[in-house]
Amino acid sequence: MSGRWRGEGAQHQGSRAYQEDSWALKYLADHSLLAVLADGMGGHVGGAVASKLAVDAAIAVVSGGGSLADALNAANRAIGEKIASDPQLDSMGATLVVTMVTANELHWISVGDSPLYLVMDGAVERLNADHSMAPQIDALVARGVITAAQAAHHPGRHTLREAVMGSPLSLIDRGCRRLGAGAVLLLCSDGVESLDHSRIATVASKPAQALVEAVLAVGAPHQDNVTVIKLEREE
């Protein structure tokens, strides 16, 4: 089995009139694979600008020898500088997930609610923290304050507690993980959450486009933009 990883991505705007997600893949000099995904916020122009700025800055910094923390800081700085130069973009920002896989090890850093999934032996595990209000709302279910159905449709569920917007960041998730044979990694925008984990596990062996099509097949009335980056080892 090769230690080299391969990646591919796919996306769709869902039921939105515009696409605010950005993504990129890049092989580095040591043959590790860098993957970056950002989900923009701030309206048609602002969200798209913020996500692209974040992805481009992260790719450039790590390609130049910087760390994943450097990549996050550069993305945050790039958005802050753009807002300073154009006040009309004042409310823009983005989530950000930056991963690097080398042989049997994954490193990541993330801000926001875009999930990083590990699919292994038919099970799906979210590796990074969710910086939206969803975990707090789900905690209310565990305490019996609200029902699971109320939590699923709570109007504040997708409100972000942190995003890359040019300001100092208080919530940052980072980690590393050893990866066994057969591991598949999925970097996604939160539009993928129209699928439950069992459906994601079923489709994870197929191309990234199949995951996007599975999301669209759900027919959610307000389907968000959906982007999927799939990473797996070369055979």
ABEGO torsion letter per residue (X at the ends): XBABBBBBBBBBAEABABBABBBBBBBBAAGBBBBBBBBBBGEAAAAAAAAAAAAAAAAAAAAAGBBAAAAAAAAAAAAAAAAAABAAAAABBBBBBBBBBBEABBBBBBBEABBBBBBBGGBBBBABBBABAAAAAAAAAAAGABBAAAAAABAAAABBABBBAGBBBABBBBBBBBBBBGBBBBBBBAAAAABBAAAAAAAAABBAAAAAAAAAAAGBAABBBBBBBBBBBBX
